[in-house]
């Protein structure tokens, strides 16, 4: 009881007024990281479509989709996504000094883990939605892939 009132006063005066601006600042790198994940998925699926349109090879299509499933674990391809979030290092450093925020690396790592999880969900959903269509007429496959991609991105 004796701590509650001073703690509330401290939060109300010294932290709450800054929360909105802090969240806005932090959301910039986080949003750009997740946008990069979306762009990477879109680019990779577009490459599958283009390759299939050139080759019309169902075996190669299966290999490309299988390779897409490994995308979340491909550190080279995911690196640009992760780099967007590294900007948090600077922003959180300022917060560390002002508000005694610790474990900055943990915040960045968790954000990158969520990005990887989002990509895992995207490629899994793509594979699940596209699997029944693999038996379809090869003339419709590219269109089906595009529709599935748009559905996943939605």
C-alpha positions in Angstrom: 0.0 0.0 0.0 2.8 2.4 0.8 4.5 1.7 -2.6 1.5 1.7 -4.8 0.8 5.4 -4.8 4.4 6.6 -5.5 4.8 3.9 -8.1 1.6 5.0 -9.9 2.6 8.6 -9.7 6.1 7.8 -11.1 4.6 5.8 -14.0 1.9 8.5 -14.7 4.4 11.3 -14.8 7.6 9.7 -16.1 6.6 6.8 -18.4 3.0 7.0 -19.6 3.5 10.3 -21.5 6.3 8.7 -23.6 4.7 5.4 -24.3 2.9 6.4 -27.6 6.0 8.0 -29.1 8.2 5.0 -27.9 5.8 2.5 -29.6 5.8 4.5 -32.8 9.6 4.7 -32.9 9.9 0.9 -32.2 7.2 0.0 -34.7 9.2 1.5 -37.6 11.9 -1.1 -37.7 9.5 -3.9 -36.7 7.1 -3.1 -39.4 9.8 -2.8 -42.1 11.1 -6.2 -41.0 7.8 -7.8 -41.4 7.2 -6.0 -44.7 10.5 -7.5 -45.8 9.3 -11.0 -44.9 6.2 -10.4 -47.0 8.3 -9.1 -49.9 10.7 -12.1 -49.7 7.8 -14.6 -49.8 6.2 -12.8 -52.7 9.5 -12.7 -54.6 10.2 -16.4 -54.0 6.8 -17.5 -55.2 7.0 -15.2 -58.2 10.3 -17.0 -59.1 8.5 -20.3 -58.9 5.8 -19.1 -61.2 8.2 -17.7 -63.7 10.3 -20.9 -63.6 7.2 -23.1 -64.2 6.0 -20.9 -67.0 9.4 -21.3 -68.7 9.8 -25.1 -68.2 6.2 -26.4 -67.6 8.0 -29.1 -65.6 5.9 -30.5 -62.8 8.9 -32.3 -61.2 10.9 -29.1 -61.1 7.8 -27.3 -59.7 7.7 -29.8 -56.8 11.4 -29.3 -56.1 10.9 -25.5 -56.1 8.0 -25.7 -53.7 10.0 -28.1 -51.5 12.8 -25.6 -51.5 10.3 -22.8 -50.6 9.5 -24.8 -47.5 13.1 -24.3 -46.3 13.0 -20.5 -46.8 12.4 -19.7 -43.1 15.6 -21.6 -42.3 17.7 -20.0 -45.1 19.7 -17.5 -43.1 21.1 -15.9 -46.3 17.7 -15.1 -47.7 16.2 -14.1 -44.4 19.1 -11.9 -43.5 17.7 -8.7 -45.1 14.5 -9.2 -43.0 16.6 -9.5 -39.9 18.7 -6.5 -40.7 15.7 -4.3 -40.7 15.0 -5.1 -37.1 18.7 -4.5 -36.1 17.8 -0.8 -36.2 16.1 -1.5 -32.9 19.6 -1.7 -31.3 20.0 2.1 -31.6 16.4 2.9 -30.6 16.5 0.6 -27.6 19.9 1.9 -26.5 18.2 5.3 -25.9 15.4 3.6 -24.0 17.9 1.7 -21.9 19.5 5.0 -20.8 16.2 6.8 -20.2 14.0 4.0 -18.7 16.5 1.3 -17.7 15.3 -1.1 -20.4 17.6 -4.1 -20.4 18.0 -7.2 -22.5 17.9 -5.3 -25.8 19.4 -8.3 -27.6 16.5 -10.4 -26.3 13.9 -8.0 -27.8 15.7 -8.1 -31.2 16.1 -11.9 -31.1 12.4 -12.4 -30.2 11.3 -10.1 -33.0 13.5 -12.0 -35.5 12.1 -15.3 -34.2 8.5 -14.0 -34.8 9.6 -13.0 -38.4 10.9 -16.6 -38.9 7.7 -18.0 -37.5 5.7 -15.8 -39.8 7.6 -17.1 -42.8 7.2 -20.7 -41.6 3.4 -20.1 -41.4 3.4 -18.5 -44.8 5.2 -21.3 -46.6 3.3 -24.0 -44.7 0.0 -22.4 -45.6 1.1 -22.0 -49.2 2.1 -25.7 -49.4 -1.2 -26.8 -47.8 -3.3 -24.7 -50.2 -1.3 -25.6 -53.3 -0.9 -29.4 -52.7 -4.3 -30.4 -54.0 -3.7 -28.3 -57.1 -0.5 -30.1 -58.1 -2.5 -32.7 -59.9 -4.4 -30.1 -61.9 -4.0 -29.2 -65.6 -0.5 -27.8 -66.1 -2.0 -24.8 -68.0 -3.8 -23.7 -64.9 -0.9 -24.3 -62.4 0.7 -20.8 -62.7 -2.6 -19.1 -62.2 -3.3 -21.4 -59.2 0.1 -20.6 -57.7 -0.7 -16.9 -58.0 -4.1 -17.3 -56.4 -2.6 -19.3 -53.5 0.2 -16.7 -53.1 -2.4 -13.8 -52.9 -4.5 -15.8 -50.4 -1.4 -16.4 -48.2 -0.4 -12.7 -48.4 -3.9 -11.6 -47.5 
